Amino acid sequence: MSPTAARITAVDTFDIRFPTSRELDGSDAMNPDPDYSAAYLVLRTDAADGLEGHGFTFTIGRGNEVQAAAIEALRGHVVGRSVEEVCDDPGLVFHDLIGDSQLRWLGPEKGVMHMAIGAVVNAVWDLAAKRAGKPLWRLLAEADPEWLVRQIDFRYITDALNPDEALDLLRRGREGAEERTSRLLAQGFPAYTTSVGWLGYSDEKLTRLAAQAVADGFRQIKLKVGADLDDDVRRCRVARAVVGPDIRIAIDANQRWNVDEAITWTKALAEFEPYWIEEPTSPDDILGHAAIRRAVAPVKVATGEHVQNRIVFKQLLQAGAIDILQIDAARVGGVNENLAILLLAAKYGVPVCPHAGGVGLCELVQHLSMFDFVALSGTTDDRVIEYVHHLHEHFLEPVAIREGHYTAPTAPGFSAAMRPESIARYTFPGGTFWAADLDRKKGKAA
Amino acid sequence: MSPTAARITAVDTFDIRFPTSRELDGSDAMNPDPDYSAAYLVLRTDAADGLEGHGFTFTIGRGNEVQAAAIEALRGHVVGRSVEEVCDDPGLVFHDLIGDSQLRWLGPEKGVMHMAIGAVVNAVWDLAAKRAGKPLWRLLAEADPEWLVRQIDFRYITDALNPDEALDLLRRGREGAEERTSRLLAQGFPAYTTSVGWLGYSDEKLTRLAAQAVADGFRQIKLKVGADLDDDVRRCRVARAVVGPDIRIAIDANQRWNVDEAITWTKALAEFEPYWIEEPTSPDDILGHAAIRRAVAPVKVATGEHVQNRIVFKQLLQAGAIDILQIDAARVGGVNENLAILLLAAKYGVPVCPHAGGVGLCELVQHLSMFDFVALSGTTDDRVIEYVHHLHEHFLEPVAIREGHYTAPTAPGFSAAMRPESIARYTFPGGTFWAADLDRKKGKAA
């Protein structure tokens, strides 16, 4: 490497918050008033190509400044590194970050610090994919299986998946990949929509949006449940009547219940044939999910958006606790850890149906599912990516939904970059929206 | 409550770091160079008594500023509250903090944000005990069982412990409490020492310190293991030769191993009759600990210092994964969550042997074990509190060890308050020690 090789020169961070609580978009049994937010970062380099790496953690408002501070704490691990070196092997950054013994104490591998690591790692992948001139899903799907295996940290998961098994899964996954790439580009990847069923919506709004979702080509919708059983019975009845027997209805309790409540409540809604019950209880409760799954079958059990790392996913699979594994692109340690989780799911034969929504989560996670389809699981059967319709307008490469499918991105990168004008407007508290909001409040108070 | 009732007026935070890495105190297989640190807070009030509440999270250096920022994010939940109200019922603050739906997204109930909640909650208990004129262990041991049950959040643990069972355990625990209080005040609570066996110490130093520990009255010592098996065999042999067959030797791998490595390595050390293997693998791996325990018996399996919350402890007990439960005073959501964990341990009949050391962890956790002895488990059989000899000089009420026992604190409060001169010296980076250190480094660089 030449002494003048390009370096990463800066990690710029932004505390970006959208005032979503004012519309009850995103309301559920545990999150009555989220302000969808992102602790956002930009990796800058002195390379002649001028490319940047973008990444973020999604939060729902308060505490976003803590998440941004956690990203800043990682700056020293990234600034000064060779751009070529980290883009050739993003695993270097991932291993270095999760291996920092002092930072590890703040997790280990969970919560604020782990999500910050995921944001930085994802930004490196964004940069790597841009430099390669490929959308991330394609970079991953076309990568050498041995190189992919080296991207994974097998610590704490070898009792479920070892490097040889991972290599074998990836090699088998490559068979027929070209044909699937063509199919993906032509047809996209199936989506389901949560935008019909927020808890704060009226029955009238639910009816209208559910009918529209079916007309738009979605084959699955999702309703939030868990605040009041009578309401849930009524809303499930309304939704089933609107969509008919052939559209899947998933229900989502957002961790509202204890184990026994989850069982009772899910059984009380069984007559409406929910396809899955999502987050019936704490994401930490592996044995609890296993008990719930045994009790509520044939309703399937799904979780993952709040599962902290590969170690908990490993156990959910080992314990037979879930029917559906829901990865999140910005909760665990980035692409590297999600590769491990996708491989674990493939090993156990459990379909991956990602969590999305929030800020930019649809944009990111579509790449992981598309890689999974093209070069690992090889199928979209029983696989759907969550879709929520808001906040895409803030992204430079927003997701495109066509006939209930995510269209495969073709632009190089991880689709992570937000529009500069959105960053300027919604940075908290100094952006133009929040500054004006503060002025209004001061005016009212005066 | 009168309109002029005293209020909490401020939450002052401090990023305090001690340069322990320079002596290899605290070195182990995962933490080669910790700088023991505290994200520290002081609750101030406008009450005439002038009392303050102190609390902290222990970290090992980098990222302590993130932890301090997380404590600051909680300020709005505490400032302005009635001192009397929160001291009469610290559970109000605990429920409010873990129930903040936006902050919850950053865990939930794990990592940086949850530890920050624990620090604030512990500061409230410190203030409450000072106002009551009792050391915290005594306040808890003399509290009405029904009031104690109301301090607990049973969400996600009712499948293992419900409020009625908790009440029953606490009522039975009170039988004979007066006699045990007298015994505790006369004899103290058994300790074991880790100060002999840091990984960075030479065999000569290990030999000298282990002999001294036995002479000082300790009946258990602990060695760090997991970096190199040949070294571990040699060090265990040295230690066993020094202490003889009757002193317990615990070994501690600090999460270094995968499940299969943990089993192989522990069996390879079995000839030296280790009493327990501590943190053999990831603290998140409930099923892994269960597999290890089945394989390495009669060596006991211990973990807990990095266990994130009551939900993981619940499963460790449900799965029969541990012989020894190691609470930490500053990892989970403070006294309230530790009450739940102590009750779970009592329900399952598993002895609690706290993790301590670090900065101030001995000072805090002794109160929880003493409460457990006096008013819950009723015994010190097979119960020992970890003791590490460094950094106590920075506390106003440091622990006192006599003949291998913790002396029961008699001063009101939670023993959490650091000396003002230590705070002034070791606040990072502006305190006098760090400022001078920076000057030295600049001088060398010039």
Boltz contact constraints between the chains, C-beta under 6 A:
constraints:
  - contact:
      token1: [A, 31]
      token2: [B, 101]
      max_distance: 6.0
  - contact:
      token1: [A, 59]
      token2: [B, 105]
      max_distance: 6.0
  - contact:
      token1: [A, 60]
      token2: [B, 102]
      max_distance: 6.0
  - contact:
      token1: [A, 60]
      token2: [B, 105]
      max_distance: 6.0
  - contact:
      token1: [A, 61]
      token2: [B, 102]
      max_distance: 6.0
  - contact:
      token1: [A, 62]
      token2: [B, 102]
      max_distance: 6.0
  - contact:
      token1: [A, 62]
      token2: [B, 103]
      max_distance: 6.0
  - contact:
      token1: [A, 63]
      token2: [B, 73]
      max_distance: 6.0
  - contact:
      token1: [A, 63]
      token2: [B, 103]
      max_distance: 6.0
  - contact:
      token1: [A, 63]
      token2: [B, 106]
      max_distance: 6.0
  - contact:
      token1: [A, 66]
      token2: [B, 69]
      max_distance: 6.0
  - contact:
      token1: [A, 66]
      token2: [B, 70]
      max_distance: 6.0
  - contact:
      token1: [A, 66]
      token2: [B, 73]
      max_distance: 6.0
  - contact:
      token1: [A, 69]
      token2: [B, 66]
      max_distance: 6.0
  - contact:
      token1: [A, 69]
      token2: [B, 69]
      max_distance: 6.0
  - contact:
      token1: [A, 70]
      token2: [B, 66]
      max_distance: 6.0
  - contact:
      token1: [A, 73]
      token2: [B, 63]
      max_distance: 6.0
  - contact:
      token1: [A, 73]
      token2: [B, 66]
      max_distance: 6.0
  - contact:
      token1: [A, 101]
      token2: [B, 31]
      max_distance: 6.0
  - contact:
      token1: [A, 102]
      token2: [B, 60]
      max_distance: 6.0
  - contact:
      token1: [A, 102]
      token2: [B, 61]
      max_distance: 6.0
  - contact:
      token1: [A, 102]
      token2: [B, 62]
      max_distance: 6.0
  - contact:
      token1: [A, 103]
      token2: [B, 62]
      max_distance: 6.0
  - contact:
      token1: [A, 103]
      token2: [B, 63]
      max_distance: 6.0
  - contact:
      token1: [A, 105]
      token2: [B, 59]
      max_distance: 6.0
  - contact:
      token1: [A, 105]
      token2: [B, 60]
      max_distance: 6.0
  - contact:
      token1: [A, 106]
      token2: [B, 63]
      max_distance: 6.0
  - contact:
      token1: [A, 106]
      token2: [B, 112]
      max_distance: 6.0
  - contact:
      token1: [A, 107]
      token2: [B, 111]
      max_distance: 6.0
  - contact:
      token1: [A, 110]
      token2: [B, 110]
      max_distance: 6.0
  - contact:
      token1: [A, 110]
      token2: [B, 111]
      max_distance: 6.0
  - contact:
      token1: [A, 111]
      token2: [B, 107]
      max_distance: 6.0
  - contact:
      token1: [A, 111]
      token2: [B, 110]
      max_distance: 6.0
  - contact:
      token1: [A, 111]
      token2: [B, 111]
      max_distance: 6.0
  - contact:
      token1: [A, 111]
      token2: [B, 112]
      max_distance: 6.0
  - contact:
      token1: [A, 112]
      token2: [B, 106]
      max_distance: 6.0
  - contact:
      token1: [A, 112]
      token2: [B, 111]
      max_distance: 6.0
  - contact:
      token1: [A, 112]
      token2: [B, 112]
      max_distance: 6.0
  - contact:
      token1: [A, 112]
      token2: [B, 113]
      max_distance: 6.0
  - contact:
      token1: [A, 113]
      token2: [B, 112]
      max_distance: 6.0
  - contact:
      token1: [A, 156]
      token2: [B, 282]
      max_distance: 6.0
  - contact:
      token1: [A, 158]
      token2: [B, 258]
      max_distance: 6.0
  - contact:
      token1: [A, 159]
      token2: [B, 259]
      max_distance: 6.0
  - contact:
      token1: [A, 258]
      token2: [B, 158]
      max_distance: 6.0
  - contact:
      token1: [A, 259]
      token2: [B, 159]
      max_distance: 6.0
  - contact:
      token1: [A, 282]
      token2: [B, 156]
      max_distance: 6.0
  - contact:
      token1: [A, 282]
      token2: [B, 311]
      max_distance: 6.0
  - contact:
      token1: [A, 284]
      token2: [B, 311]
      max_distance: 6.0
  - contact:
      token1: [A, 284]
      token2: [B, 312]
      max_distance: 6.0
  - contact:
      token1: [A, 285]
      token2: [B, 311]
      max_distance: 6.0
  - contact:
      token1: [A, 287]
      token2: [B, 315]
      max_distance: 6.0
  - contact:
      token1: [A, 287]
      token2: [B, 318]
      max_distance: 6.0
  - contact:
      token1: [A, 311]
      token2: [B, 282]
      max_distance: 6.0
  - contact:
      token1: [A, 311]
      token2: [B, 284]
      max_distance: 6.0
  - contact:
      token1: [A, 311]
      token2: [B, 285]
      max_distance: 6.0
  - contact:
      token1: [A, 312]
      token2: [B, 284]
      max_distance: 6.0
  - contact:
      token1: [A, 315]
      token2: [B, 287]
      max_distance: 6.0
  - contact:
      token1: [A, 318]
      token2: [B, 287]
      max_distance: 6.0
